[in-house]
Amino acid sequence: MDNTVGSRNKTLYTIKLSQAEAGFVAGFLEGDGSISAKITPTSGSYRVFLAISFSQHPKNRIVLEYLQKLLGGVLSDYTHHAMSELVVRDRTHVKVILETIQPFLISKKEQARLALATIDILNRSSRGTQRPPREVLETAKLAEEIRMRNSNRKNKTIHTFEKVMDRLKEKGLVT
């Protein structure tokens, strides 16, 4: 399987995985990985960031090193949590990975679909331009749908669709 997508800076991300590798990545994501969405404030509005992450105990770091060779991303060790983590944050890179492994996903298939829909909306606007309020709300709603399907982290969620809507109303961008 070969998947290539250009990013906003014209870099091409190419992932060449055999079906077995794509299935392995999907299975690993299903068990010890996550597709996450974070809503963060900007000076004028809000922005949604997506990430794919895989975690393991440091003694099994070799598996994350293997995934990093296949997919790229940043590998970090957190000794205070006894955990190693591989994270891919660039949305174009996330898109390529999800499109490649989506046919093999089962429990995270819907999160992948929502993440890809979010990326499609994010790619409508040029980097550095003010995103239309409608797109901000669409991506915030999709981010919440992704988060709802993940483990219970509601106590760590700071920025919600409601907060995004309230801020856009305060600024007179939506009614």
N, C-alpha and C positions, 0 to 999 in steps of 0.2 A: 504494500500500500504506500502510495506516495502522495503527500499533500503539501502544497506550497501556497502561501498567501503573502502578499506584500503588506508591509506596515506603513504607517504614516511617514516614516523617514526613508521610505523606499527600500528598506532592507527586506530581503526575502527570507521567510522562515520555511524551511523544508524539513519535513519529517518523513523518513523512509522506514516504515515498519513492516515486517512480515505480518501475516494474519495472526500468527502465534504471539508475536511481540505486542501487537495491538490488543489482543485478547488478554495478555498478561497485564498490560498497563491498565486496561479497563477493570480487570479483576482486582488489581491492587488498589485502584482508586475506590472501588466499591467497599473494600474492607478497611484499608488504612489510609484513606485519602478523603479529600473534601473539595467541593466546588463552592467557593464562598463569594459573597457580595458585601461590600462595605459602602455605606453612604457617608460621605464626608463633606463638611461645609467648605465653600470657597468664598472669596471676597464678595461675590455677587449672588451666589446661589448654592447649589449642592452638586456633587459629582459622585458617580458610582464607580467603584473599582472592583474588578473581578480577579480571582486567583484560583489556581488549582494547587493543592498541596498534598504531600504524602509524608507520613511520619512513621518513625520506627525507634525502638530503643537503640542507643548508640552501638551496642554489640552487633546489631544487624544493619549497620550503616552501609555495608557493602551492597545491599539491595537498592538503597537510595542512590548510591554511586552509579549503579547499573542504569537506573531510571534516568539519572542526569545525563548519561552518555546517549540514551535514546531520545530524550526530550529537551535537554537543556535545563535552564532554571538555576536557582541559587540554593546551595546546600549549606545548612547551618546546624550547629550543635548547641543545645541548651542544657548545660550540665546541671543547673538547678532544677530542671524538670526531668532529667535523665531521658532526653529525647533528641533525636536528630530529625530535621525536616527539610524537604525539598519543596521549594515554592516557585511557581511560574506566575508572574504578575502582568507581563506585557499582554495587553488584550489581543493583539494580533497573534501572538504566540499561543495564548489560551485558545483562541478560535481554531487554529490549526490542530492543536492537540484534541480538542473536543470533536471536531469534525472527523478526525481520524479514528477515534475510539468509540464514538457514539453508537455505531451498530452493535458493539459488544456490551454496552451498558444495560443493566437491568434496573436496580434500585435507584440509580442516579441519572437515569435517562432523562427524567423530567427536569432536573436541575441543569443538565447539559443543554436541553432545549431552551430553557429560560435564559441561561447565560448567553447562548448564541443569539437569541432574540435581542438581548440587551446590547450585545456587541454590534449588531446590525443598526440599532438606533444610535449608539454612540458614534458609529462611523458615518452617520449622515452629516455631521458638522465637522468643520475643519478645526484642527487643534489650535487653541488660543482664541477661538471666537466664543462669544456668549451663546450658550446653548438655548434654544427656544424653551420657554417654560413647559410647554406640552411634552417635549422630549425629556426634560428633567423629571417631570412627574411620571412619565412612562417608565423610565429606567429605575426610579425609586420604587415604583410598584413591583416591577420585576425582581428587584433586589430583595424586597420583603418576601416575595414568593419563594425565592431561592432559600432565604434564611429560615422560612417556616418549615422547609423540608429537611433542614439540617438538625443536628443535635440541639437540645434545648440550651440556648445561650441567650435567652430573652433578657436575663439580668445584665448582660454585657452590651445589649443593643442601646446605643445612645441616640442615633439619628434614625427616625422612622419616616414613613410616608407622610404621616400627619404633621410632623415637624417641618418637613420639606414644604408641604402645602401651606402651613401657617406662615413660614418665612416668605414664600412667594406672594402670599396675600398681603403681608406687611409692606412689601416693596411695591405693591400695586401691579404685579406682573400677571396675576390671575384673580378672578373674582369668585 
